[in-house]
Amino acid sequence: MAVMDYWTQDGLAGYGFSIEFQPDIGWRVYIMFDSFQGYDDSRRFPYQSIDGDGRRYVNWPSKLDSLGDARTVAALWAELAQRYHRTLERHELYLELIQRYQRIKEPRKGDNEATKDAA
């Protein structure tokens, strides 16, 4: 087993991995912690699965034959997860701004009567 800490290239997110060898599947990268654990846990990052023991891991499509490959996959996954999370944050911000704009533009009760009285 190897332990790996990783900070994304933008320096905004940290991840911790446990990389373990399993004879039947090769090296598996378990996600031990990430900077977003306080967020909605129902969100699933791409290439993330949960094993039979409830542990999150990087579900890479091909078998990882070496520890070096597993470390590379962990780093790639962290960068991908960071971009994915930032995209979700921007999307939520845009939705919030649109909803605020729509609330502002909705006619308020009494606005139509004031317009009629002015005419």
N, C-alpha and C positions, 0 to 999 in steps of 0.2 A: 504494500500500500504506500502511496505517495500523497503528500498533502501539497496543495498549490494555492497560493494567494495570487490574485490577479486584479490589477487596476486597469480600467479601460484607457484607451489612448487619450481620450478627452479629460481623463482624471476625475470624472464625475461619479463613477460607480466602481465599487469593489466587490469581488466575488471570492469565495473560498470553495475549493474542490477537494474531494477525496478521490484519488484515482486508484482503482483496485483491479487486480487481475483475477479473472474467473475462468477456469480451464475450458468451460464449454462455450463461452462467448468472447473471450479475449479481455482486453482492458475496457473498463467501464468508468466513465467520468460522472461521479456523484456531485450534485450541487449542494454544498453544505450551508452556504449563506450567500445572500446578495444584498445590495443596498436598498432593494425595493420590497423587502419582506413585510414592511409595515403597510404596504398598499394592499389592494384587493387581492386576496389569495386565489380567487377564482380565475384570475388571468393566467393564461398559460403562454409561456414564451415558445417560439418555434423550436422544434427538435427537443422538447422537454417531455419526459414521461415520468411515471411513478411506478416503482417496482412493487413486488408482492409484500414488501415490508414497509411500504409507505414512504420510501426514500425517493427524492427527485433525482433524476439523472439526465444526462445529455443523450438523447436517442439518435445517435449518429447512424446513417443508413448502411454504412459498411463496417466490417469488423476492424477493430483497432488492434494491430499486431504488435505494437511497441509502445513503451512508456512515452517516448518522444512524440509519437503520433497522437497519443491521448492528451499530452500537454498542449500540443498545437490545436487540437479540437476544442479543448477547454477555453483557450484564448479566443479562438474564432467564435465560439458560442457566446462568450461574454460580450464581444463586440457586437454581434448580431442582436443579442438580448438588449443591450444598451440602446441601439438604434431603434429597435422595436418599441421599447418603453418610451423613448423620446417622441416617436411618432404618435403613440397613444396619448401622451400628454398634450401634444399640439392639437390633435383631433378633439380631445375633450375641451380644450380652451376655445377652439373655434365654435364648437357646439354651444358652449356657455355664452360666448359673445353674440351668436345668432339669436339665442333665446332672449338675452337681454335686449337686443335691438327690437325684437318682435314685441316684447312687453312694452317698450317705450312707444312704439308705433301704434299699439292698440288704442282705439279711441276710449277715453276714460268716460265714465258715467257723468253726464252733465255737460261734456264738451259739445255735443250736438245741439243742446238747448242754448248754450251761450252763443254758438254760431248763428242759430236761428234768430235770437234776440238782436244780434248785431246787424242782421240784414234788414 
